[in-house]
Amino acid sequence: MYAPLVSFVIVNWKGLRFLEGCLSSLFNQTWHDFELIMIDNGSSDSSVRFVKDRYPQVIVIEKI
């Protein structure tokens, strides 16, 4: 049976201290048919760099 793809969207603004727990929880579950999108709202706390370095499978959309 086919399991549909699910998209998780995380909206982030200076949330570096929360990202490790959030992302590791999502990627450590037993179900993996999902994509993860993080929308960053102009953070200045290295959130975007952390996600790009540690979780390259996350789609990151940055405020320009």
CORDAFEN-V407397 format. One record per pair of residues at least 6 apart in sequence whose C-alpha atoms are under 7 Angstrom apart, sorted by the first residue. I is the first residue (numbers start at 1). J is the second residue. D is the distance in Angstrom with one decimal. If there is no record, write none. Layout:
i=I j=J d=D
i=I j=J d=D
This chain:
i=5 j=33 d=5.4
i=5 j=34 d=5.1
i=6 j=33 d=6.8
i=6 j=34 d=4.6
i=6 j=35 d=6.3
i=7 j=34 d=5.6
i=7 j=35 d=4.9
i=7 j=36 d=5.8
i=8 j=35 d=6.3
i=8 j=36 d=4.9
i=8 j=37 d=6.1
i=9 j=36 d=6.1
i=9 j=37 d=4.8
i=9 j=38 d=5.7
i=10 j=37 d=6.2
i=10 j=38 d=4.7
i=10 j=39 d=6.1
i=11 j=38 d=5.9
i=11 j=39 d=4.9
i=11 j=40 d=6.0
i=12 j=38 d=6.9
i=12 j=39 d=6.0
i=12 j=40 d=4.7
i=12 j=41 d=6.1
i=13 j=40 d=5.9
i=13 j=41 d=5.3
i=13 j=42 d=6.5
i=13 j=43 d=5.0
i=14 j=43 d=4.8
i=14 j=44 d=6.4
i=14 j=45 d=5.4
i=14 j=47 d=6.5
i=15 j=47 d=6.6
i=16 j=45 d=6.5
i=16 j=46 d=6.9
i=16 j=47 d=4.7
i=36 j=58 d=5.2
i=36 j=59 d=6.2
i=37 j=58 d=5.7
i=37 j=59 d=4.6
i=37 j=60 d=5.9
i=38 j=58 d=6.9
i=38 j=59 d=6.2
i=38 j=60 d=4.9
i=38 j=61 d=6.2
i=39 j=60 d=6.0
i=39 j=61 d=4.8
i=39 j=62 d=6.1
i=40 j=61 d=6.2
i=40 j=62 d=5.0
i=40 j=63 d=6.2
i=41 j=62 d=6.7
i=41 j=63 d=5.4
i=42 j=62 d=6.9
i=42 j=63 d=5.4
